[in-house]
Amino acid sequence: MSEMPFRDAPLRIGSWRSFWRRFSRRRLAVASLFMLVLLALAAAAQPLAVRLLGIDPLAIDLYGRLAGPTMRHPLGTDELGRDLLLRLLQGGQVSLTVGAAAALVSALIGTLIGLLAGYRGGVLDRLLMRFTDSVIALPLLPLLIVLAAIDLTKLGVPRALADAEGASLWRIVALIALVGWTTVARLVRGATLAVRSFDFVRAATALGAGGPRIVLVHILPNVASPMIVATTLSIGNYILLESVLSFLGLGIQPPLASWGAMLTDAQELIGTAPALALYPGLLIFVTVIAFNLLGDGLQDALDPRAGQG
């Protein structure tokens, strides 16, 4: 097996330039990155939009419910008279936070398990991989529905903490990360098994480098590519999972808004006010597709053999 696809050092400036040159050829991936940056900036600018419009996004106005677009309410109002644009921006904050945070936590867990299994091998490798297979075999959505329905206070969590405004958000992040690390673990384990047999790892071992240094300095930089791609691809899936749980009433709880929760609120008004379902549904669709296209572009750009053809 050739050792050319792997490197014994972090990416240098030239490597980053080569990566960007390959990535920039993927127009759909570049467009997706641009779209995701716009969505993230718009969601982050929600407090500024609140000041500019002079509207409390949580204020209920039953006399102004289901109003059409106006100068004061650019996208109209929802079933409780709240500004729809501000709710969408807040929903973007929550949905993107859930997707990114769950993906990062899953990547950390999966990378740790994959590195341990691939580097140590033997009995530990078999135990960790069988555990990974058992998690993969679980029915994901039914399991998340059951876990999300559990009352935290019955598990000993103080009611003040369980009923906190952001508790439902971080609960969803924890639940998704609890079962979402398996793909990264298997990818990292496979890459680690390949890298540990190369000469630069053997040389480091012969020079007396300890296991943690070999893993962090020599192996981890070489398994970062599949980890980055898998993490990017998973964000869209996690946003979709959060939307499904929120649509079922088991995800983000009021007064927080998420795109999935907004779909739940709009399902009984789809005939009279289709915009209430159209906007969050369209944003979920665009975001998930953009993350998938970005992940495909990163996979091509991070492939060291991409420029060798």
MINU-130978 format. One record per residue (C-alpha): x, y, z; residue in one letter. Coordinates in Angstrom, 3 decimals, padded with zeros to 6 digits, always signed. Layout:
N
<xx:X&yy:Y&zz:Z&aa:A> .
...
This chain:
309
<xx:+000.000&yy:+000.000&zz:+000.000&aa:M> .
<xx:+001.349&yy:+003.434&zz:-000.893&aa:S> .
<xx:+001.918&yy:+005.920&zz:+001.930&aa:E> .
<xx:+001.351&yy:+008.956&zz:-000.251&aa:M> .
<xx:-002.252&yy:+009.675&zz:+000.881&aa:P> .
<xx:-001.042&yy:+010.284&zz:+004.456&aa:F> .
<xx:+001.157&yy:+012.987&zz:+005.972&aa:R> .
<xx:+003.222&yy:+013.228&zz:+009.138&aa:D> .
<xx:+002.407&yy:+016.886&zz:+009.877&aa:A> .
<xx:-000.561&yy:+019.235&zz:+010.090&aa:P> .
<xx:-001.688&yy:+020.991&zz:+006.934&aa:L> .
<xx:+000.702&yy:+023.754&zz:+005.892&aa:R> .
<xx:-000.156&yy:+026.960&zz:+004.012&aa:I> .
<xx:+000.506&yy:+025.277&zz:+000.675&aa:G> .
<xx:-001.750&yy:+022.387&zz:+001.620&aa:S> .
<xx:-004.545&yy:+024.769&zz:+002.577&aa:W> .
<xx:-004.130&yy:+026.577&zz:-000.750&aa:R> .
<xx:-004.304&yy:+023.271&zz:-002.576&aa:S> .
<xx:-007.388&yy:+022.302&zz:-000.576&aa:F> .
<xx:-009.124&yy:+025.607&zz:-001.355&aa:W> .
<xx:-008.244&yy:+025.305&zz:-005.040&aa:R> .
<xx:-009.868&yy:+021.873&zz:-005.193&aa:R> .
<xx:-012.856&yy:+022.973&zz:-003.110&aa:F> .
<xx:-013.480&yy:+026.106&zz:-005.201&aa:S> .
<xx:-013.975&yy:+023.924&zz:-008.281&aa:R> .
<xx:-017.087&yy:+022.431&zz:-006.633&aa:R> .
<xx:-019.526&yy:+025.222&zz:-007.417&aa:R> .
<xx:-022.461&yy:+023.655&zz:-005.624&aa:L> .
<xx:-020.343&yy:+023.209&zz:-002.497&aa:A> .
<xx:-019.150&yy:+026.830&zz:-002.626&aa:V> .
<xx:-022.719&yy:+028.049&zz:-003.149&aa:A> .
<xx:-023.859&yy:+025.879&zz:-000.228&aa:S> .
<xx:-021.141&yy:+027.311&zz:+002.027&aa:L> .
<xx:-022.200&yy:+030.835&zz:+001.029&aa:F> .
<xx:-025.853&yy:+030.014&zz:+001.746&aa:M> .
<xx:-025.053&yy:+028.525&zz:+005.152&aa:L> .
<xx:-022.946&yy:+031.541&zz:+006.110&aa:V> .
<xx:-025.842&yy:+033.829&zz:+005.136&aa:L> .
<xx:-028.282&yy:+031.772&zz:+007.205&aa:L> .
<xx:-025.962&yy:+031.779&zz:+010.213&aa:A> .
<xx:-025.366&yy:+035.543&zz:+009.963&aa:L> .
<xx:-029.104&yy:+036.209&zz:+009.600&aa:A> .
<xx:-029.881&yy:+034.084&zz:+012.642&aa:A> .
<xx:-027.126&yy:+035.775&zz:+014.653&aa:A> .
<xx:-028.516&yy:+039.183&zz:+013.656&aa:A> .
<xx:-031.912&yy:+038.460&zz:+015.236&aa:Q> .
<xx:-031.287&yy:+040.806&zz:+018.214&aa:P> .
<xx:-030.408&yy:+043.580&zz:+015.749&aa:L> .
<xx:-033.606&yy:+042.918&zz:+013.787&aa:A> .
<xx:-035.573&yy:+043.149&zz:+017.060&aa:V> .
<xx:-034.127&yy:+046.616&zz:+017.690&aa:R> .
<xx:-034.685&yy:+047.800&zz:+014.123&aa:L> .
<xx:-038.314&yy:+046.653&zz:+014.029&aa:L> .
<xx:-038.975&yy:+047.633&zz:+017.640&aa:G> .
<xx:-040.998&yy:+044.455&zz:+018.229&aa:I> .
<xx:-040.874&yy:+041.959&zz:+021.057&aa:D> .
<xx:-040.637&yy:+038.564&zz:+019.299&aa:P> .
<xx:-042.512&yy:+036.930&zz:+022.189&aa:L> .
<xx:-045.294&yy:+039.532&zz:+022.385&aa:A> .
<xx:-048.727&yy:+038.047&zz:+021.663&aa:I> .
<xx:-051.232&yy:+040.175&zz:+019.737&aa:D> .
<xx:-054.426&yy:+038.221&zz:+019.081&aa:L> .
<xx:-055.934&yy:+041.181&zz:+017.232&aa:Y> .
<xx:-053.084&yy:+041.039&zz:+014.709&aa:G> .
<xx:-052.899&yy:+037.271&zz:+014.236&aa:R> .
<xx:-052.333&yy:+035.828&zz:+010.757&aa:L> .
<xx:-051.728&yy:+039.288&zz:+009.279&aa:A> .
<xx:-050.104&yy:+039.602&zz:+005.879&aa:G> .
<xx:-046.744&yy:+041.243&zz:+005.170&aa:P> .
<xx:-046.481&yy:+044.922&zz:+006.140&aa:T> .
<xx:-043.681&yy:+047.415&zz:+006.762&aa:M> .
<xx:-043.849&yy:+046.587&zz:+010.477&aa:R> .
<xx:-044.109&yy:+042.822&zz:+009.915&aa:H> .
<xx:-042.166&yy:+042.024&zz:+006.686&aa:P> .
<xx:-043.372&yy:+038.407&zz:+006.554&aa:L> .
<xx:-046.621&yy:+038.879&zz:+008.477&aa:G> .
<xx:-047.583&yy:+037.387&zz:+011.825&aa:T> .
<xx:-048.274&yy:+033.894&zz:+013.125&aa:D> .
<xx:-051.326&yy:+032.368&zz:+014.806&aa:E> .
<xx:-050.633&yy:+034.339&zz:+018.014&aa:L> .
<xx:-049.818&yy:+037.635&zz:+016.338&aa:G> .
<xx:-046.042&yy:+037.287&zz:+016.776&aa:R> .
<xx:-043.738&yy:+038.601&zz:+014.060&aa:D> .
<xx:-042.990&yy:+035.725&zz:+011.678&aa:L> .
<xx:-039.606&yy:+037.017&zz:+010.506&aa:L> .
<xx:-038.256&yy:+037.316&zz:+014.041&aa:L> .
<xx:-039.580&yy:+033.857&zz:+014.893&aa:R> .
<xx:-037.851&yy:+032.396&zz:+011.846&aa:L> .
<xx:-034.569&yy:+034.044&zz:+012.812&aa:L> .
<xx:-034.852&yy:+032.727&zz:+016.365&aa:Q> .
<xx:-035.755&yy:+029.314&zz:+014.990&aa:G> .
<xx:-032.605&yy:+029.467&zz:+012.861&aa:G> .
<xx:-030.517&yy:+030.138&zz:+015.957&aa:Q> .
<xx:-031.981&yy:+027.127&zz:+017.737&aa:V> .
<xx:-031.966&yy:+024.684&zz:+014.809&aa:S> .
<xx:-028.439&yy:+025.558&zz:+013.679&aa:L> .
<xx:-027.178&yy:+025.433&zz:+017.269&aa:T> .
<xx:-028.711&yy:+021.997&zz:+017.799&aa:V> .
<xx:-027.260&yy:+020.662&zz:+014.544&aa:G> .
<xx:-023.758&yy:+022.094&zz:+015.036&aa:A> .
<xx:-023.491&yy:+021.298&zz:+018.762&aa:A> .
<xx:-024.777&yy:+017.738&zz:+018.378&aa:A> .
<xx:-022.418&yy:+017.148&zz:+015.458&aa:A> .
<xx:-019.396&yy:+018.455&zz:+017.393&aa:L> .
<xx:-020.173&yy:+016.397&zz:+020.507&aa:V> .
<xx:-020.799&yy:+013.303&zz:+018.358&aa:S> .
<xx:-017.512&yy:+013.898&zz:+016.530&aa:A> .
<xx:-015.590&yy:+014.154&zz:+019.809&aa:L> .
<xx:-017.101&yy:+010.931&zz:+021.168&aa:I> .
<xx:-016.695&yy:+009.068&zz:+017.886&aa:G> .
<xx:-013.106&yy:+010.263&zz:+017.381&aa:T> .
<xx:-012.107&yy:+009.186&zz:+020.884&aa:L> .
<xx:-013.646&yy:+005.732&zz:+020.486&aa:I> .
<xx:-012.288&yy:+005.305&zz:+016.951&aa:G> .
<xx:-008.748&yy:+006.302&zz:+017.947&aa:L> .
<xx:-008.751&yy:+003.995&zz:+020.964&aa:L> .
<xx:-010.093&yy:+001.058&zz:+018.973&aa:A> .
<xx:-007.819&yy:+001.573&zz:+015.985&aa:G> .
<xx:-004.603&yy:+002.288&zz:+017.878&aa:Y> .
<xx:-004.916&yy:-000.242&zz:+020.694&aa:R> .
<xx:-006.523&yy:-003.016&zz:+018.649&aa:G> .
<xx:-007.031&yy:-006.447&zz:+020.137&aa:G> .
<xx:-009.706&yy:-007.034&zz:+022.754&aa:V> .
<xx:-010.400&yy:-003.320&zz:+023.256&aa:L> .
<xx:-010.995&yy:-002.871&zz:+019.528&aa:D> .
<xx:-013.428&yy:-005.786&zz:+019.431&aa:R> .
<xx:-015.331&yy:-004.589&zz:+022.508&aa:L> .
<xx:-015.654&yy:-001.006&zz:+021.259&aa:L> .
<xx:-016.704&yy:-002.060&zz:+017.763&aa:M> .
<xx:-019.315&yy:-004.498&zz:+019.066&aa:R> .
<xx:-020.659&yy:-001.729&zz:+021.281&aa:F> .
<xx:-020.722&yy:+000.569&zz:+018.240&aa:T> .
<xx:-022.572&yy:-002.065&zz:+016.216&aa:D> .
<xx:-025.141&yy:-002.469&zz:+018.997&aa:S> .
<xx:-025.824&yy:+001.275&zz:+019.001&aa:V> .
<xx:-026.149&yy:+001.278&zz:+015.205&aa:I> .
<xx:-028.659&yy:-001.573&zz:+015.436&aa:A> .
<xx:-030.996&yy:+000.450&zz:+017.659&aa:L> .
<xx:-034.046&yy:+002.009&zz:+015.934&aa:P> .
<xx:-032.917&yy:+005.635&zz:+016.032&aa:L> .
<xx:-036.121&yy:+007.668&zz:+015.779&aa:L> .
<xx:-038.260&yy:+005.523&zz:+018.120&aa:P> .
<xx:-035.404&yy:+005.518&zz:+020.640&aa:L> .
<xx:-035.082&yy:+009.305&zz:+020.515&aa:L> .
<xx:-038.852&yy:+009.688&zz:+020.892&aa:I> .
<xx:-038.827&yy:+007.506&zz:+024.019&aa:V> .
<xx:-035.806&yy:+009.277&zz:+025.526&aa:L> .
<xx:-037.203&yy:+012.730&zz:+024.738&aa:A> .
<xx:-040.484&yy:+011.842&zz:+026.457&aa:A> .
<xx:-038.793&yy:+011.001&zz:+029.774&aa:I> .
<xx:-039.547&yy:+013.453&zz:+032.589&aa:D> .
<xx:-036.184&yy:+014.740&zz:+033.792&aa:L> .
<xx:-037.513&yy:+015.515&zz:+037.264&aa:T> .
<xx:-038.159&yy:+011.794&zz:+037.787&aa:K> .
<xx:-034.480&yy:+011.194&zz:+037.113&aa:L> .
<xx:-033.468&yy:+013.500&zz:+039.946&aa:G> .
<xx:-032.942&yy:+016.675&zz:+037.909&aa:V> .
<xx:-034.104&yy:+019.777&zz:+039.841&aa:P> .
<xx:-037.342&yy:+021.178&zz:+038.434&aa:R> .
<xx:-035.827&yy:+024.647&zz:+038.079&aa:A> .
<xx:-033.130&yy:+023.199&zz:+035.814&aa:L> .
<xx:-035.468&yy:+020.888&zz:+033.915&aa:A> .
<xx:-037.888&yy:+023.763&zz:+033.201&aa:D> .
<xx:-035.184&yy:+026.291&zz:+032.263&aa:A> .
<xx:-035.648&yy:+028.065&zz:+028.932&aa:E> .
<xx:-032.706&yy:+026.382&zz:+027.195&aa:G> .
<xx:-033.114&yy:+022.978&zz:+028.836&aa:A> .
<xx:-035.019&yy:+021.457&zz:+025.911&aa:S> .
<xx:-032.333&yy:+022.613&zz:+023.472&aa:L> .
<xx:-029.406&yy:+021.041&zz:+025.299&aa:W> .
<xx:-031.453&yy:+017.959&zz:+026.081&aa:R> .
<xx:-031.975&yy:+017.369&zz:+022.361&aa:I> .
<xx:-028.258&yy:+017.949&zz:+021.730&aa:V> .
<xx:-027.348&yy:+015.369&zz:+024.390&aa:A> .
<xx:-029.849&yy:+012.801&zz:+023.103&aa:L> .
<xx:-028.712&yy:+013.091&zz:+019.492&aa:I> .
<xx:-025.028&yy:+012.989&zz:+020.437&aa:A> .
<xx:-025.695&yy:+009.920&zz:+022.586&aa:L> .
<xx:-026.510&yy:+007.844&zz:+019.509&aa:V> .
<xx:-024.972&yy:+009.864&zz:+016.676&aa:G> .
<xx:-021.255&yy:+009.167&zz:+017.163&aa:W> .
<xx:-021.128&yy:+005.752&zz:+015.513&aa:T> .
<xx:-020.360&yy:+006.851&zz:+011.933&aa:T> .
<xx:-017.391&yy:+008.964&zz:+012.994&aa:V> .
<xx:-016.137&yy:+006.176&zz:+015.255&aa:A> .
<xx:-016.095&yy:+003.601&zz:+012.462&aa:R> .
<xx:-014.464&yy:+005.969&zz:+009.968&aa:L> .
<xx:-011.782&yy:+007.114&zz:+012.406&aa:V> .
<xx:-011.088&yy:+003.552&zz:+013.522&aa:R> .
<xx:-010.596&yy:+002.395&zz:+009.926&aa:G> .
<xx:-008.285&yy:+005.314&zz:+009.103&aa:A> .
<xx:-006.323&yy:+004.765&zz:+012.333&aa:T> .
<xx:-005.761&yy:+001.096&zz:+011.506&aa:L> .
<xx:-004.272&yy:+002.152&zz:+008.171&aa:A> .
<xx:-002.120&yy:+005.004&zz:+009.495&aa:V> .
<xx:-000.595&yy:+003.168&zz:+012.444&aa:R> .
<xx:+001.155&yy:+000.709&zz:+010.107&aa:S> .
<xx:+003.095&yy:+003.386&zz:+008.233&aa:F> .
<xx:+006.774&yy:+004.110&zz:+008.646&aa:D> .
<xx:+006.478&yy:+007.495&zz:+010.335&aa:F> .
<xx:+004.395&yy:+005.975&zz:+013.137&aa:V> .
<xx:+006.855&yy:+003.119&zz:+013.532&aa:R> .
<xx:+009.729&yy:+005.622&zz:+013.589&aa:A> .
<xx:+008.032&yy:+007.664&zz:+016.311&aa:A> .
<xx:+007.498&yy:+004.487&zz:+018.333&aa:T> .
<xx:+011.153&yy:+003.476&zz:+017.883&aa:A> .
<xx:+012.273&yy:+006.928&zz:+019.071&aa:L> .
<xx:+010.366&yy:+006.398&zz:+022.319&aa:G> .
<xx:+007.290&yy:+008.536&zz:+021.687&aa:A> .
<xx:+004.439&yy:+007.665&zz:+024.033&aa:G> .
<xx:+001.033&yy:+006.474&zz:+022.924&aa:G> .
<xx:-000.793&yy:+009.804&zz:+023.537&aa:P> .
<xx:+001.826&yy:+011.734&zz:+021.530&aa:R> .
<xx:+001.707&yy:+009.260&zz:+018.634&aa:I> .
<xx:-002.088&yy:+009.426&zz:+018.543&aa:V> .
<xx:-002.380&yy:+013.221&zz:+018.831&aa:L> .
<xx:+000.604&yy:+014.295&zz:+016.716&aa:V> .
<xx:+001.055&yy:+011.556&zz:+014.132&aa:H> .
<xx:-002.308&yy:+009.787&zz:+013.734&aa:I> .
<xx:-005.010&yy:+012.360&zz:+014.464&aa:L> .
<xx:-003.966&yy:+014.840&zz:+011.696&aa:P> .
<xx:-004.193&yy:+011.992&zz:+009.190&aa:N> .
<xx:-007.696&yy:+010.885&zz:+010.208&aa:V> .
<xx:-009.096&yy:+014.412&zz:+010.341&aa:A> .
<xx:-010.422&yy:+014.357&zz:+006.762&aa:S> .
<xx:-013.072&yy:+011.624&zz:+007.168&aa:P> .
<xx:-013.965&yy:+013.059&zz:+010.579&aa:M> .
<xx:-014.575&yy:+016.545&zz:+009.123&aa:I> .
<xx:-016.640&yy:+015.200&zz:+006.235&aa:V> .
<xx:-018.764&yy:+012.936&zz:+008.446&aa:A> .
<xx:-019.352&yy:+015.764&zz:+010.934&aa:T> .
<xx:-020.420&yy:+018.182&zz:+008.203&aa:T> .
<xx:-022.799&yy:+015.675&zz:+006.654&aa:L> .
<xx:-024.314&yy:+014.856&zz:+010.039&aa:S> .
<xx:-025.324&yy:+018.456&zz:+010.821&aa:I> .
<xx:-028.117&yy:+018.392&zz:+008.261&aa:G> .
<xx:-029.349&yy:+015.044&zz:+009.555&aa:N> .
<xx:-029.369&yy:+016.310&zz:+013.134&aa:Y> .
<xx:-031.315&yy:+019.424&zz:+012.172&aa:I> .
<xx:-033.821&yy:+017.103&zz:+010.509&aa:L> .
<xx:-033.999&yy:+014.919&zz:+013.646&aa:L> .
<xx:-034.586&yy:+017.978&zz:+015.845&aa:E> .
<xx:-037.309&yy:+019.130&zz:+013.454&aa:S> .
<xx:-039.034&yy:+015.744&zz:+013.634&aa:V> .
<xx:-038.907&yy:+015.662&zz:+017.439&aa:L> .
<xx:-040.149&yy:+019.250&zz:+017.663&aa:S> .
<xx:-042.899&yy:+018.460&zz:+015.152&aa:F> .
<xx:-044.005&yy:+015.626&zz:+017.463&aa:L> .
<xx:-043.975&yy:+018.007&zz:+020.432&aa:G> .
<xx:-040.952&yy:+016.322&zz:+022.072&aa:L> .
<xx:-038.233&yy:+018.716&zz:+020.975&aa:G> .
<xx:-037.781&yy:+022.433&zz:+021.532&aa:I> .
<xx:-040.352&yy:+023.783&zz:+023.966&aa:Q> .
<xx:-041.910&yy:+027.285&zz:+024.098&aa:P> .
<xx:-041.017&yy:+030.094&zz:+024.377&aa:P> .
<xx:-038.039&yy:+029.004&zz:+022.251&aa:L> .
<xx:-038.749&yy:+028.623&zz:+018.561&aa:A> .
<xx:-037.260&yy:+026.158&zz:+016.125&aa:S> .
<xx:-038.191&yy:+025.506&zz:+012.536&aa:W> .
<xx:-039.621&yy:+022.107&zz:+013.478&aa:G> .
<xx:-041.670&yy:+023.580&zz:+016.311&aa:A> .
<xx:-042.988&yy:+026.246&zz:+013.933&aa:M> .
<xx:-044.151&yy:+023.501&zz:+011.580&aa:L> .
<xx:-046.015&yy:+021.909&zz:+014.478&aa:T> .
<xx:-047.805&yy:+025.167&zz:+015.265&aa:D> .
<xx:-048.704&yy:+025.642&zz:+011.590&aa:A> .
<xx:-050.087&yy:+022.182&zz:+010.810&aa:Q> .
<xx:-053.676&yy:+023.058&zz:+011.740&aa:E> .
<xx:-053.538&yy:+026.293&zz:+009.707&aa:L> .
<xx:-051.981&yy:+024.905&zz:+006.541&aa:I> .
<xx:-055.166&yy:+025.613&zz:+004.584&aa:G> .
<xx:-055.754&yy:+029.179&zz:+005.770&aa:T> .
<xx:-052.168&yy:+030.368&zz:+006.323&aa:A> .
<xx:-049.791&yy:+028.195&zz:+004.271&aa:P> .
<xx:-046.924&yy:+030.655&zz:+004.724&aa:A> .
<xx:-046.592&yy:+029.608&zz:+008.376&aa:L> .
<xx:-045.538&yy:+026.131&zz:+007.198&aa:A> .
<xx:-043.886&yy:+027.165&zz:+003.931&aa:L> .
<xx:-041.141&yy:+029.360&zz:+005.401&aa:Y> .
<xx:-039.786&yy:+027.013&zz:+008.110&aa:P> .
<xx:-040.190&yy:+023.975&zz:+005.846&aa:G> .
<xx:-038.266&yy:+025.707&zz:+003.064&aa:L> .
<xx:-035.510&yy:+026.765&zz:+005.460&aa:L> .
<xx:-035.148&yy:+023.202&zz:+006.773&aa:I> .
<xx:-034.975&yy:+021.885&zz:+003.213&aa:F> .
<xx:-032.396&yy:+024.444&zz:+002.052&aa:V> .
<xx:-030.227&yy:+023.995&zz:+005.154&aa:T> .
<xx:-030.157&yy:+020.195&zz:+005.007&aa:V> .
<xx:-029.420&yy:+020.166&zz:+001.264&aa:I> .
<xx:-026.688&yy:+022.802&zz:+001.706&aa:A> .
<xx:-024.921&yy:+020.824&zz:+004.430&aa:F> .
<xx:-025.075&yy:+017.644&zz:+002.327&aa:N> .
<xx:-023.630&yy:+019.409&zz:-000.720&aa:L> .
<xx:-020.964&yy:+021.047&zz:+001.441&aa:L> .
<xx:-020.015&yy:+017.665&zz:+002.874&aa:G> .
<xx:-019.703&yy:+016.193&zz:-000.627&aa:D> .
<xx:-017.490&yy:+019.098&zz:-001.680&aa:G> .
<xx:-015.276&yy:+018.721&zz:+001.385&aa:L> .
<xx:-014.961&yy:+014.999&zz:+000.745&aa:Q> .
<xx:-013.643&yy:+015.662&zz:-002.767&aa:D> .
<xx:-011.397&yy:+018.549&zz:-001.720&aa:A> .
<xx:-009.872&yy:+016.721&zz:+001.254&aa:L> .
<xx:-009.099&yy:+013.621&zz:-000.812&aa:D> .
<xx:-005.303&yy:+013.755&zz:-001.272&aa:P> .
<xx:-005.649&yy:+011.851&zz:-004.557&aa:R> .
<xx:-007.971&yy:+014.507&zz:-006.043&aa:A> .
<xx:-005.118&yy:+016.397&zz:-007.662&aa:G> .
<xx:-003.124&yy:+013.357&zz:-008.747&aa:Q> .
<xx:-005.264&yy:+012.364&zz:-011.679&aa:G> .
